[in-house]
Amino acid sequence: QAVDMRTGKRRWHVETSVSRGSAPVADARHVYITAGDGRLLAMNASTGAFLGQTPPRLGTKSDQVAGALPEPVVLGDHVYATAPDGTVFAGDARKPSAW
């Protein structure tokens, strides 16, 4: 959920299928989180609308739970994430719906 820091009021709330995720990261347009199954999810920073997600990336150790989920990193027009299978991947930060 997003809270207006000036008023303390909730701006938006969104439900996802993520039971355990990374710390959220935001840029001017989007909020990103990494899920325990290796998905990268994006929401609209102003409205909370769900915009897109990548496919899961579990790899051969899909029966194991990662101890920590690194937060995504936004650099330029890309957002980078790390999956539990050890892969590092990037998505176009301008268009999460195309992931």
ABEGO torsion letter per residue (X at the ends): XBBBAAAGBBABBBBBABABBBBBBBBAABBBBBBAAGBBBBBBAAAGBBAEBBBBBAEAAAABBBABBBBBBBBEABBBBBBAAGBBBBBBAABAAAX
